[in-house]
Amino acid sequence: MKRSAAPDVCFEAVAKPDGIPILPLPGAGFEAWQEEAAAAQAKWAEAQGFGAAGGTILCLPDADGDLESVLWGLGETAALAECKPADFAKLCARLPVGRYSIAGLDDAGAAAAITGWCLEQYDFDAFKTEKSRAAGRPVLVVGKSDELGRAKALLEGIYLARDMVNTPADDLGPEALAGVAQGLAKTFGADISVIEGEDLLREGFPAVYAVGRAGAGAPRLIDMTWGQPGDPGLTLVGKGVCFDTGGLDLKTAAGMRLMKKDMGGAALSLGLAQAIMSLGLGLRLRVIIPAVENNVAANALRPGDIISSRKGLSIEIGNTDAEGRLVLADALALADEEEVDLLLDFATLTGAARIALGPDLPAFYTDNGGLAAALSDASQRASDPVWRMPLWGPYRDDLKSDVADIANITEHSFAGSITAALFLQRFVEQRDRWMHFDIFAWNPAAKPARPKGGEASALRAVFGLIEKLAAGQLPGDH
């Protein structure tokens, strides 16, 4: 798999930060700056109409016309300590090539700054002959601190997930996806097994096989473990549909255009795993990924078919384009066979979640109010939004089948994300320890810190929750 430039090309950590100084200015402090500034600079700022309004910058030249410093407006009430990664991303986007340092950053501020700086500069140009940053980039110079290691590890995980989602399906099929996981396992000393093709039937993964048997690449079940047996147990399950045609219930051309991103749940799981292992968190980590292509062929899954599952439940296929929940059913059943402290699954599962919440707001489901509150707290701290949706029990009846134990879709279009979550819940017994994420994994338009293209939806928020697990700070007996 081709990779983008690493995040550490965007910043430097040194003992004494140098570079072109950036002076953060709240609106109330602008007059004081004017009084102390050189007359030429004060006059230049006045001529440019700069008043330290939020998000504005003013480049100040020296006597030779070179860039001497930058004024950064924070607005009337803002303070540097309140700036979020998106604020630093906006700043970065407006600066020319050069090395910069921001006056007044503490350690936490430096971590937020490099997060926004690097998220903004992510650019998947691996397939371009002319590289986007050939002329250079704005580099942020910060002081060394322990907090930067955490920020760097998260950024590397996000970059990995973004790269995977952005990679076209002919470069990242089930075999290549397994190769990414195997590469991580080798780097960090994890154990990994990959069950392939008809071995899935012998090993008890009939739903994964049924979905993936028509693919150009054989379906796989990836199972990676890392950490010490006595540590808190965390299992991540990621949907790895490397391309989704919809199967015989074929998608439209427009609906198929972005289906290289249908393995976004797997990408997010591996991005989180990389960060966890890189930082050496005290966890017993397991990552389970069903990797398939949902394709069209003579042996493709058909509407009306009834397939078996690892849990023993029979499933009637109402629509072959509701395949993600089928492969996750087997993966979750496997995860559920081992008692864990926290079980998380990630999937680009439904368009209904996007209709309800749009592309920026990942939906999550859990019956555990304490876990939901802990995630919401981590989300706010990371400025990485998520939104809790209800596991509305009465809708379970809508998944009844006349000929099987459960149907993979309802007979109507209401509450599609909720009913998909309820379908998955049937395959989990440890429900009080389970959270399901229905993500988009894509930015349809560029926003601060979120370039257009693949996205590691909610990675920073979820990592904050995982840190609480490692520290023994989750509610209940987690």
Sequence and secondary structure as in RCSB ss.txt:
>XXXX:A:sequence
MKRSAAPDVCFEAVAKPDGIPILPLPGAGFEAWQEEAAAAQAKWAEAQGFGAAGGTILCLPDADGDLESVLWGLG
ETAALAECKPADFAKLCARLPVGRYSIAGLDDAGAAAAITGWCLEQYDFDAFKTEKSRAAGRPVLVVGKSDELGR
AKALLEGIYLARDMVNTPADDLGPEALAGVAQGLAKTFGADISVIEGEDLLREGFPAVYAVGRAGAGAPRLIDMT
WGQPGDPGLTLVGKGVCFDTGGLDLKTAAGMRLMKKDMGGAALSLGLAQAIMSLGLGLRLRVIIPAVENNVAANA
LRPGDIISSRKGLSIEIGNTDAEGRLVLADALALADEEEVDLLLDFATLTGAARIALGPDLPAFYTDNGGLAAAL
SDASQRASDPVWRMPLWGPYRDDLKSDVADIANITEHSFAGSITAALFLQRFVEQRDRWMHFDIFAWNPAAKPAR
PKGGEASALRAVFGLIEKLAAGQLPGDH
>XXXX:A:secstr
      GGGSEEEESS  SEEEEEEEGGGHHHHHHHS HHHHHHHHHTT    TT EEEEE TTSSEEEEEEEEE
SS  GGG  HHHHHHHHHT  SEEEEETT  HHHHHHHHHHHHHHH    TT SS TTTT  EEEEEE  THHHH
HHHHHHHHHHHHHHHHS TTTSSHHHHHHHHHHHHHHHT EEEEEETTHHHHTT HHHHHHHTTSSS  EEEEEE
ES TTS EEEEEE EEEEE  TTS   HHHHTTGGGGGHHHHHHHHHHHHHHHHT S EEEEEEEEEEE  STT 
  TT EE  TTS  EE S TT  HHHHHHHHHHHHHTS  SEEEEEE   HHHHHHH SS  EEE S HHHHHHH
HHHHHHHT   EE    GGGGGGG  SSSSEESS SS TTHHHHHHHHHHTT S GGGEEEEE   EESS BTTB
 SEE  TTHHHHHHHHHHHHTT SSTT 
